Amino acid sequence: MHKLIAAASLLALAACSTNPFEPPAPDLPPTGPIAYTCADGTQLMVDYQGAEARVAIIGGPSMVLPSAGENYYSNGRYAVRGAGANAQWEVGRAAPVSCRGG
């Protein structure tokens, strides 16, 4: 019983924790392109349009990624996962990179 109470307490604390050094996520428009800055320095403009995401890599190529699942768009080489203020960018077999919209 004590283990259950301890686990529930830890979950409650984790749900309430925030990083005081991280600025709050900005309010994003419900439609239109979102500018993302990724942890590796990549900058993206992503316009989610139903069954596809139109992606422009700043200083690089542009592409249309078809839907490959809920909030996941991929053409097999490039992929973006998420929507709104937080997303992940994937290139090939490299680990996904976290991105913040703003």
C-alpha positions in Angstrom: 0.0 0.0 0.0 2.9 2.4 0.8 4.4 1.7 -2.6 1.1 2.6 -4.3 0.9 5.9 -2.3 4.5 6.8 -3.0 4.0 6.1 -6.8 0.9 8.2 -6.9 2.7 11.0 -5.1 5.6 10.9 -7.6 3.2 11.0 -10.5 1.3 14.0 -9.1 4.6 15.8 -8.5 5.8 15.0 -12.0 2.6 16.4 -13.5 3.0 19.7 -11.7 6.7 20.2 -12.5 7.8 22.9 -14.9 11.2 24.2 -16.0 11.4 27.8 -14.7 14.2 28.5 -17.2 12.2 27.5 -20.2 9.9 30.2 -21.6 6.3 29.3 -22.1 5.2 28.1 -25.5 3.8 30.9 -27.6 0.2 30.9 -28.7 0.2 29.7 -32.3 -2.3 30.4 -35.0 -4.8 27.6 -35.5 -4.1 27.6 -39.3 -1.2 28.6 -41.5 2.5 27.9 -41.5 4.4 27.5 -38.3 8.1 28.5 -38.0 10.1 25.9 -36.0 13.6 26.2 -34.6 15.1 22.8 -33.9 17.7 21.8 -31.2 20.3 21.2 -33.9 19.8 24.7 -35.5 17.6 23.6 -38.3 14.8 26.1 -39.1 11.6 24.9 -40.7 8.4 26.4 -42.0 5.6 23.8 -41.8 2.1 24.2 -43.0 -0.1 21.3 -41.9 -2.9 20.9 -44.4 -5.1 17.9 -43.7 -3.4 14.8 -45.1 -0.1 16.5 -45.8 2.5 18.8 -44.3 4.2 21.3 -46.6 7.8 21.7 -45.2 10.4 24.3 -46.2 13.8 23.9 -44.7 15.3 27.4 -44.4 18.4 27.4 -46.6 17.4 24.0 -48.0 14.8 22.1 -50.0 11.0 22.3 -49.8 8.8 19.2 -49.8 5.3 17.9 -49.3 5.1 15.1 -46.7 2.1 12.8 -46.8 0.3 11.8 -43.6 1.8 8.5 -42.3 -0.2 8.4 -39.1 -1.7 10.7 -36.5 0.3 13.9 -36.4 3.1 12.1 -38.4 4.1 13.1 -41.9 6.8 11.3 -43.9 8.1 10.7 -47.4 10.4 7.9 -46.3 13.5 10.2 -46.0 12.2 13.2 -44.2 9.5 13.3 -41.4 7.9 15.7 -39.1 5.9 14.5 -36.0 3.7 16.7 -33.9 1.9 20.0 -34.5 1.5 23.2 -32.7 4.3 24.5 -30.5 6.3 21.3 -30.3 7.4 18.9 -33.1 10.2 16.5 -34.0 12.2 16.6 -37.3 13.6 13.4 -38.7 16.1 13.0 -41.5 16.9 9.5 -42.7 17.9 7.1 -39.9 19.2 9.9 -37.6 17.6 10.4 -34.2 14.6 12.8 -34.2 15.4 16.4 -33.2 13.1 18.4 -31.0 11.7 21.6 -32.5 9.8 24.6 -31.0 7.3 26.7 -32.9 7.0 30.3 -32.5 
